[in-house]
Amino acid sequence: MFFATMVKFMAGPVGGYSFGFNYFTTILITVLGMMASVFLFNYFGEWLTKRVLRKIFYKQRQKLFTKKSRRFVRIWRKYGISGIAFLTPVVFTPIGGTLILTSLGSPRKEVFFYMILSAIFWAVLITSLMFFFGNAILEYFPSLQT
């Protein structure tokens, strides 16, 4: 569940509930999984984007301004680091949000600070929803069951 949360935040609360983990254990694993991903991609994200991803995805010249890049810039200008960090668990993945902040040149300490606040907030909220309404949620979305 830890490694799944590194990739997709929602895997923590849903997996913790499905596997029968304790409420606080689920929150802890979810936050630690996201923060492990943030740590790795905060320190190695710049190297990864320059060395690996560009060789794979940028074989031909890419458009500089796309709908997606404009949306990121709009969110960045309006909300800054805190806005992207807040949206990371539910809109972006932990990897995606961290790579966005890294590529925009955000200071590492601020990225960690806002990401951990966001991870704690969303982990408590989503885990609480899963533990209080879990059976109803899993009945409505059977594909979430493990």
C-alpha positions as CSV (number, residue, x, y, z in Angstrom):
1,M,0.0,0.0,0.0
2,F,2.9,2.3,0.7
3,F,4.3,2.0,-2.8
4,A,0.9,2.3,-4.3
5,T,0.4,5.6,-2.4
6,M,3.7,6.9,-3.8
7,V,2.1,6.7,-7.3
8,K,-1.6,7.4,-6.6
9,F,-2.7,9.1,-3.3
10,M,-6.2,7.6,-3.2
11,A,-4.7,4.1,-3.0
12,G,-3.8,4.8,0.7
13,P,-7.2,5.5,2.2
14,V,-9.1,3.0,-0.1
15,G,-6.4,0.3,0.4
16,G,-6.2,0.8,4.2
17,Y,-10.0,0.5,4.5
18,S,-10.2,-2.5,2.2
19,F,-7.3,-4.4,3.9
20,G,-8.8,-3.7,7.3
21,F,-6.0,-1.4,8.6
22,N,-6.4,0.8,11.6
23,Y,-7.6,4.4,11.0
24,F,-4.4,6.0,12.2
25,T,-2.2,3.4,10.4
26,T,-4.0,4.2,7.2
27,I,-3.3,7.9,7.6
28,L,0.3,7.4,8.5
29,I,1.0,5.1,5.5
30,T,-0.8,7.4,3.1
31,V,1.2,10.5,4.3
32,L,4.5,8.6,4.3
33,G,3.9,7.2,0.9
34,M,3.1,10.6,-0.6
35,M,6.1,12.2,1.1
36,A,8.5,9.5,0.0
37,S,7.4,10.2,-3.6
38,V,7.8,14.0,-2.9
39,F,11.3,13.4,-1.5
40,L,12.5,11.3,-4.4
41,F,11.1,13.5,-7.1
42,N,12.0,16.7,-5.4
43,Y,15.7,15.7,-5.3
44,F,15.9,13.6,-8.4
45,G,13.0,15.2,-10.4
46,E,15.2,17.7,-12.2
47,W,17.7,15.1,-13.2
48,L,14.9,12.8,-14.3
49,T,13.2,15.4,-16.5
50,K,16.4,16.5,-18.1
51,R,18.1,13.1,-18.7
52,V,15.4,10.5,-18.9
53,L,11.9,11.9,-19.7
54,R,13.1,14.3,-22.4
55,K,14.8,11.6,-24.3
56,I,11.7,9.4,-24.2
57,F,8.9,12.0,-24.8
58,Y,10.7,14.8,-26.6
59,K,12.0,13.1,-29.7
60,Q,10.3,15.7,-31.9
61,R,9.9,19.3,-31.0
62,Q,7.0,19.8,-28.7
63,K,4.6,22.7,-28.7
64,L,5.6,25.2,-26.0
65,F,2.1,26.5,-25.3
66,T,-0.6,23.9,-25.0
67,K,-3.8,23.8,-23.1
68,K,-2.2,21.7,-20.4
69,S,0.8,24.0,-19.9
70,R,-1.4,27.1,-19.8
71,R,-3.5,25.5,-17.2
72,F,-0.5,24.8,-15.0
73,V,0.8,28.3,-15.4
74,R,-2.6,29.7,-14.6
75,I,-2.8,27.7,-11.4
76,W,0.8,28.6,-10.6
77,R,0.2,32.3,-11.0
78,K,-3.0,32.3,-9.1
79,Y,-2.2,30.0,-6.2
80,G,1.6,29.4,-6.2
81,I,3.3,26.5,-4.5
82,S,0.5,26.2,-1.9
83,G,-2.2,25.8,-4.6
84,I,-0.4,23.1,-6.5
85,A,0.5,21.3,-3.3
86,F,-3.1,21.4,-2.2
87,L,-4.4,20.0,-5.5
88,T,-1.7,17.4,-5.8
89,P,-3.3,14.5,-3.9
90,V,-6.7,14.8,-5.6
91,V,-6.0,16.3,-9.1
92,F,-2.3,15.5,-9.8
93,T,-0.5,12.5,-8.5
94,P,2.2,12.9,-5.9
95,I,4.8,12.4,-8.7
96,G,3.0,14.8,-11.1
97,G,2.6,17.6,-8.5
98,T,6.2,17.4,-7.4
99,L,7.5,17.4,-10.9
100,I,5.4,20.5,-11.7
101,L,6.8,22.3,-8.7
102,T,10.3,21.2,-9.4
103,S,10.2,22.2,-13.0
104,L,8.8,25.6,-12.0
105,G,11.9,26.2,-9.8
106,S,10.2,26.0,-6.4
107,P,12.4,26.0,-3.3
108,R,12.7,22.4,-1.9
109,K,11.9,23.4,1.7
110,E,8.7,25.1,0.7
111,V,7.7,22.2,-1.5
112,F,8.1,19.8,1.5
113,F,6.3,22.1,3.8
114,Y,3.2,22.6,1.6
115,M,3.2,19.0,0.4
116,I,3.2,17.6,4.0
117,L,0.4,20.0,5.0
118,S,-1.6,18.9,1.9
119,A,-0.9,15.2,2.5
120,I,-2.0,15.4,6.1
121,F,-5.2,17.3,5.3
122,W,-6.3,15.1,2.4
123,A,-5.2,11.8,4.2
124,V,-7.3,12.7,7.3
125,L,-10.3,13.8,5.2
126,I,-10.4,10.9,2.7
127,T,-9.5,8.3,5.3
128,S,-12.3,9.6,7.5
129,L,-14.8,9.5,4.6
130,M,-13.6,5.9,3.8
131,F,-14.0,4.7,7.4
132,F,-17.3,6.4,8.0
133,F,-18.9,5.7,4.6
134,G,-16.7,3.0,3.3
135,N,-19.3,0.3,2.7
136,A,-21.5,2.7,0.8
137,I,-18.6,4.0,-1.3
138,L,-17.4,0.5,-2.2
139,E,-20.9,-0.5,-3.1
140,Y,-21.3,2.5,-5.4
141,F,-17.7,2.1,-6.9
142,P,-17.1,-1.7,-6.9
143,S,-13.9,-1.2,-9.0
144,L,-12.2,0.3,-5.9
145,Q,-12.4,-3.0,-4.0
146,T,-9.2,-5.0,-3.9
